[in-house]
Amino acid sequence: MILYPAIDLKDGQAVRLVHGDMDRSTVFNDDPAAQARAFVEAGCQWLHLVDLNGAFAGTPVNAAPVEAILKSCKVPAQLGGGIRDMATIESWLDKGLARVILGTVAVENPDLVRQAARAFPGQVAVGIDARNGRVATKGWAEETDVMVTDLAKSFEDAGVAAIIYTDILRDGAMGGPNVTATADLARAVSIPVIASGGVSSLDDLTALMATGVIEGAITGRALYDGAIDLKTALEALAP
């Protein structure tokens, strides 16, 4: 199982939110590129980046720190937040991003997801953020009537590289991930599923891995707080 250290970007800094609330943010590093390098030096194989301001604005806002990370780190990185048209997708991939994560547009413009996945095989992931089983969009600010599994299944034949499933009520709260819901989703679709939200201990990671169906896990706050030691976790998850 691949572990994705998370760098959430707000106003150019690496932060973590609680339950996706922009007013409840903690700054962990004012130099996101340095933070990324520290994760890479610890041995991570991927980086997970989120443009939080972009998710609300609907267009990239934290491009400068993302570009700095891409320039200074040699491991692949995936980015979500504010990516809602083909031009933005192309621009990010041209700058060296390995994978874009499409969230809001997966609900509002699913054809764009299919078009992008065809144009850029293996480089388009769908981010499904949910509250009580229902998909939320626009930086989690708006809840829809769309059910998680229904949305995921609608992309079965699209060539999507992965689904990143976030349980919003678990995110940033250090309360553990929703292992059951994530595993159920992974069993319901053939697309690889990456768990996000609430991963706060080595036990959480091993519980996700023990399902045998979850491809990866994203964690942020637990790494910054020291609740998870990245090197130890990477060794535990190694095949």
C-alpha positions in Angstrom: 0.0 0.0 0.0 1.4 3.4 -1.0 1.6 6.1 1.7 1.0 9.6 0.4 2.2 12.4 2.7 -0.1 15.4 2.4 0.8 19.0 1.9 -2.3 21.2 2.1 -1.6 24.7 0.8 -3.3 27.8 2.1 -2.0 31.3 1.5 1.3 29.8 0.4 1.9 27.8 3.6 1.6 24.2 4.5 -1.5 23.8 6.8 -4.0 21.3 8.0 -7.7 22.0 8.5 -10.2 20.3 10.8 -13.2 19.0 9.0 -12.3 21.0 5.9 -13.0 24.3 7.7 -10.8 27.1 6.3 -11.2 29.0 9.6 -9.8 26.1 11.6 -6.3 25.9 10.1 -2.9 25.2 11.7 0.2 26.3 9.9 2.8 23.5 10.0 5.4 25.0 7.7 5.7 28.3 5.9 8.1 26.7 3.3 6.1 23.9 1.6 9.0 22.9 -0.6 11.2 22.3 2.4 8.4 20.2 3.9 8.1 18.2 0.7 11.9 17.6 0.6 11.8 16.3 4.2 9.1 13.8 3.2 11.1 12.7 0.2 14.3 12.3 2.3 12.3 10.1 4.7 11.7 7.8 1.7 8.2 8.6 0.4 7.3 7.5 -3.1 4.6 10.0 -3.8 3.4 13.4 -2.6 -0.2 14.5 -2.2 -0.8 18.2 -2.7 -4.0 20.2 -2.2 -4.6 23.8 -3.2 -7.1 24.7 -0.5 -7.6 28.3 -1.7 -8.0 26.9 -5.2 -10.7 24.5 -4.2 -12.9 27.4 -3.0 -11.8 29.8 -5.8 -12.3 27.3 -8.6 -9.0 28.2 -10.1 -5.3 27.6 -9.0 -4.2 30.0 -6.3 -1.1 28.3 -4.7 0.7 27.7 -8.0 4.0 29.1 -6.8 4.5 26.7 -3.9 3.4 23.8 -6.0 5.8 24.7 -8.7 8.6 25.0 -6.1 7.8 21.5 -4.8 7.8 20.1 -8.3 11.2 21.7 -9.1 12.9 20.5 -5.9 11.4 17.0 -5.5 12.0 14.0 -7.8 9.2 11.8 -6.6 5.8 12.0 -8.4 3.2 14.3 -7.0 -0.6 14.5 -7.4 -2.6 17.8 -6.9 -6.2 18.6 -6.2 -8.0 21.9 -5.7 -9.2 24.4 -8.3 -8.6 22.1 -11.4 -11.8 22.5 -13.3 -11.0 22.8 -17.0 -8.8 21.1 -19.7 -6.4 24.1 -19.9 -5.6 23.9 -16.2 -5.1 20.1 -16.4 -2.8 20.4 -19.4 -0.9 23.3 -17.7 -0.2 21.3 -14.5 0.8 18.2 -16.3 3.2 20.2 -18.5 4.8 21.6 -15.3 5.7 18.1 -14.2 2.8 17.1 -12.1 2.3 13.3 -12.3 -1.4 13.3 -11.6 -4.3 15.8 -11.3 -7.2 15.2 -9.0 -10.6 16.2 -10.2 -13.2 16.7 -7.5 -16.0 19.2 -8.0 -16.0 18.8 -11.8 -16.4 15.0 -11.3 -19.9 15.9 -10.2 -20.6 19.0 -12.2 -18.9 18.1 -15.5 -18.2 14.3 -15.6 -17.6 14.5 -19.3 -14.5 16.6 -18.6 -13.1 13.8 -16.4 -13.6 11.3 -19.2 -12.1 13.6 -21.8 -9.1 14.2 -19.6 -8.6 10.5 -18.7 -8.6 9.7 -22.4 -6.1 12.5 -23.2 -3.8 11.8 -20.3 -3.9 8.0 -19.5 -2.8 7.3 -15.9 -2.7 10.9 -15.0 -6.2 11.7 -13.9 -7.7 10.8 -10.5 -11.1 11.5 -9.2 -11.4 13.0 -5.7 -14.6 12.0 -4.0 -15.2 13.9 -0.7 -18.1 12.7 1.3 -20.1 13.6 4.4 -22.4 10.8 5.6 -22.1 9.0 2.3 -23.0 12.0 0.2 -20.6 13.8 -2.1 -19.5 17.3 -1.2 -18.1 19.8 -3.7 -16.4 23.3 -3.9 -13.9 22.7 -1.1 -16.5 20.6 0.8 -18.7 23.7 1.2 -21.6 22.3 -0.8 -23.3 18.9 -0.2 -25.0 17.1 -3.0 -27.5 14.3 -3.2 -25.0 12.2 -5.1 -24.0 9.0 -3.3 -20.3 8.1 -3.2 -20.6 4.6 -4.8 -22.9 5.9 -7.6 -20.4 8.5 -8.6 -17.4 6.1 -8.4 -19.2 3.5 -10.6 -20.0 6.1 -13.2 -16.3 6.4 -14.0 -15.7 2.6 -14.2 -15.1 2.7 -18.0 -13.4 6.2 -18.1 -9.8 5.1 -17.6 -9.4 7.0 -14.3 -6.1 6.2 -12.6 -7.5 6.3 -9.0 -10.3 7.4 -6.7 -9.3 9.4 -3.7 -12.0 8.9 -1.1 -12.1 11.4 1.8 -14.5 11.1 4.7 -14.8 14.8 5.6 -16.0 14.2 9.2 -12.8 12.2 9.8 -10.4 14.6 8.1 -7.9 16.5 10.3 -9.6 15.2 13.5 -7.1 12.4 14.3 -10.0 10.0 15.0 -9.1 7.3 12.6 -10.2 6.7 9.0 -13.5 5.2 7.9 -12.0 1.8 7.0 -15.3 0.0 6.4 -16.7 2.6 4.0 -13.4 2.9 2.2 -13.0 -0.9 1.8 -16.7 -1.2 0.7 -16.0 1.4 -2.0 -12.9 -0.3 -3.2 -14.8 -3.6 -3.5 -17.6 -1.9 -5.4 -15.4 -0.6 -8.2 -12.4 -1.8 -10.2 -10.6 1.6 -10.0 -7.9 1.7 -7.4 -9.0 3.5 -4.2 -6.9 5.7 -2.0 -8.0 6.4 1.6 -8.0 9.9 3.0 -9.2 11.5 6.1 -8.5 10.6 9.8 -5.4 8.5 9.2 -3.7 9.2 12.6 -1.6 6.2 13.6 0.4 3.2 12.3 -2.6 1.0 13.4 -4.8 3.0 11.1 -2.5 2.3 8.2 -2.2 -1.4 8.9 -5.9 -1.6 9.3 -6.4 -0.1 5.8 -3.7 -2.4 4.4 -5.2 -5.4 6.0 -8.4 -5.0 4.0 -6.4 -6.1 1.0 -8.4 -3.9 -1.4 -7.1 -0.3 -0.6 -4.4 0.9 -2.9 -3.0 3.7 -0.8 -3.5 6.1 2.1 -3.0 9.8 2.6 -2.0 11.3 5.9 -1.0 14.8 6.9 -1.6 16.0 10.4 -0.4 12.8 12.0 3.0 13.3 10.3 3.3 16.9 11.4 2.2 16.1 14.9 4.6 13.1 15.1 1.8 10.6 15.7 3.1 8.7 12.7 6.8 8.4 12.0 7.1 8.4 8.2 10.1 6.1 7.9 8.6 3.6 10.3 5.3 3.7 8.4 6.9 3.2 5.0 8.8 0.2 6.3 5.6 -1.3 7.7 3.7 -0.8 4.5 6.5 -2.1 2.2 5.6 -5.3 0.2 
